[in-house]
């Protein structure tokens, strides 16, 4: 009797299921050997989730996270051999996981941690220099289309996702209870989240869709009256999210 790959994988991640039929070993009982292997896999995957979501783990505590990881593994087993792609269902999982319902911000914190990981693994790019931007005439700058780096990611949250992440990952102060928008980008190797002031999310999103700077600024100001173009451009330059400028005729 041969072992079905699907049955083997299913039993491997769920200790409640029996050893797959047809599984044999020459020297020891299959039950004992399979139990050891199953435990090693579960521990390795739990460790991986702990490293992928350090802030979520800190927020819920180590023991709770380990128990929660066991539930997650059974619902969302790895679909790829790439560790960078593991855990992508965590935000949705947390959103429907009753034991963490009292922490409604947790899914957005998990999203932010995923975006940081995506930014790290994204294609490299060369940020535009402050000197080049300053060399443009104001009218020329406003007509230009500003390129957005492949590492850039945007997050809109109803909760202080950036503040919570910053307080727990970087020793920041206690976050204010307010919605927050976030830009994640990397200038060189390490991605960094940036808290976006009013209208900056809309501005960057519009640029990424191909709008010129003046069009993106007008759209942002129409949606957020407190939008300031100088603030948004400063964040794009500091973060490395701005990579090229094209004229409106390119």
N, C-alpha and C positions, 0 to 999 in steps of 0.2 A: 504494500500500500504506500503510495506517495503522499507527501505532505503538501497541501494546498498553500500557496504563498499567502493568499488572503487570510486564511485561517491562522497561519503562523503569525503574521503581523498583528492581527486582531488580538490573539491571545498574549502576545508579547507585551502589549501595553495595558492589559486588563487582567489583574491577578484573580478576578472572579471567574475567569474562563478556564476550562481544563486544558491540559497539554494537548496540542493537536494530534489527532489520530495519525499513526504511521511514523511518528518520530521515535527513533531508536538510537542507542549508543552501545558501543561494544563492551565497555567496562562498567558503567554505572547506570543506575535507573534513570530513565528519561525525565521523570518528574523532578528529581533532585537537580539534575544538570540544567534543565529548562528554568527552574525557579531561580537559580543563581544568575543565569543569563538575563532573565526578565528583570531581576532586581538591579543588575548592573546598568541595563539600558534605561530603566526608569530614573535611577540616580543621575546618570549622565545627562539625560534630557532635562531633568529638574535643575541641575547645576547650570545648564545652558540657559534656561529661562531666567534663572537668578542673575546671570551675567548680562542678559539682554534687557532686563527690566529692573535695574538696581533701585530706582526711585520708588517704583510700585512696591517692590519688596520691602523697602524701608518704611513705607507708609502703612503696610498691613502687618509687618513683623515677619521674621524668618520662619517660624513654625507654621503660621497661617499660610504663608506663601508656598511652602513645600506641600502642604495638604491641597491647596488650590491648584498647584501645578499638576498634581496627580489627576484631578478632575479634568483639567485642560488637556492633558496628554491623551486621555481616552476619547475626548470629543474632537480633538484636532491633532491627530498624529502627524509627524513630519511628512510633507509631500515632496520635499526636495532634499538632496544630500548637502545643500549649501546652508550653513548655519545662519548666514545673513538673512535667509528667507524664512527662518523658523520664528514662530510667534506672531505672525501677521494677523491672526484672528483674535489676538488678546484683547484689543479694545472692544470688539463686539461681544466677546465672551464676558468681559467684566461688566458690560452694560446689562447683561441678562443674568448675572450671577447674584442670586438673592443675598448671600451672606455679606456682600459689599455694597448693598443698595444704599446704605447710609453714607457712602462715600461717592456721590454722583460725579465728582470730578475725576475719578480714577481712570475711566476710559480715555479721557483727553490727555492725561499724563502719560498713559501707555502709548497713545498716538504720537506724542512728542518724542518719546524714546525711540519709536520706530523711525520717525523722520530723521532723527539724529543719526541712526544707523544707516539709513538710505543715503543720507548726505555723505557720510564717510566713504561709502562704496561707489559713489557716483563718479562720473568722468571728470578728470582734472580740467581746469580752465585758468586763463590768465586774467586777473582782475584789471579793470581799467584804472589808470592812475589819476590821482587828484589833480596833478599838473596838467594833464591833457584836458580834463573836464574844465579846469579854470581857463584854459587857453581859448575856449570857444566863445564866440560872441553870444550874448543872451538870446537873440532871435534865432541863431543857429542851434543853440542848445534846445530851445523849446520845440523846434521842428524835428529834432532828432529822435530816433528810436533807440532806446537803451536796451541792450541785450541782457538777459538774466542767465546766470551760471547754471549748469546742470546740477550743481550741488544744492541749489536753492529749493526750499520747501516752505509752504505756508500752512499755518494752522489757525483756524478760527474757533475759539472756545467760549462757551457761556460761563466758564469758570476761570479763576486765576491760574491757568495751567502753567504759564511761564513762572509766576511767582512761587508756586508750589515746587516746581522742578528746581528752581534756583535756590530756594531755601534748603532743600534736601540734598542737592548734588553739589552746590557750590558755596554753601554756608551763608546764603543771603538772608535778609531779614524776613520776618513773617509777612506773607502776602496779604494784600487787601482783597476783600471779598467783592470782586468785580469781574466782568468778562474781559478776556485778554486775547489779543491776536499776536501770533508769533511768526518770525522768520527764522529758518534754520539755514545756515550756509557755512562754507569753510573757505578761508582765504588760502590756506596751505594744506595741512593734514588733518587737523582736529576740527570737527564741526562745532558751531556755537549757536545756541538759540539767542534771538534778539527780541525783546519786547517791542512791539510796534505801537507808536502813538496813533491817535485817531486819523483815519483815512489812509494810512500808509499801506495797510493790507490791500485796500481797493486799488491804490496807485500801482503797487508792484504787480498785482494780478493783472491789471490792465496792460502794463508794459509787457508782461509775459505773453499776452495774447496779441501783441503787435502794435499797440497804440503808440503814437509819439508822446514825448514827455508832456507837451501842453494838453493833449487830449486826455491822457491819463490823469493829469493833475485836475483838470476840469471835472472829470467823472468822480474823482475822489472827493473834491470839495463839495460837489452836489450831494454826495451821500453822507459826508462827515464835515460839518461846518468848521471844525477845529483843525482841519488838515493844513499842514505846513510843508510846502515843497522842499524847503531847505533841510528840514528834519529828515524827511524820507530819503532824499539824496544822500545825506550824511550817513545814514544807516546802510544804504546800499554800497557805499564806498568803503566804509569801515569793515563791513562783513565780508567783502569780496564777492557779493552777489551780482554786482554790475561788471560786465565783461567786455562790452563792445558798444560802439556807437555807429549807427548808420544814418545817413541823411534820409529825408522823406522820399527821395527819388531813387534810392537803392533798391 
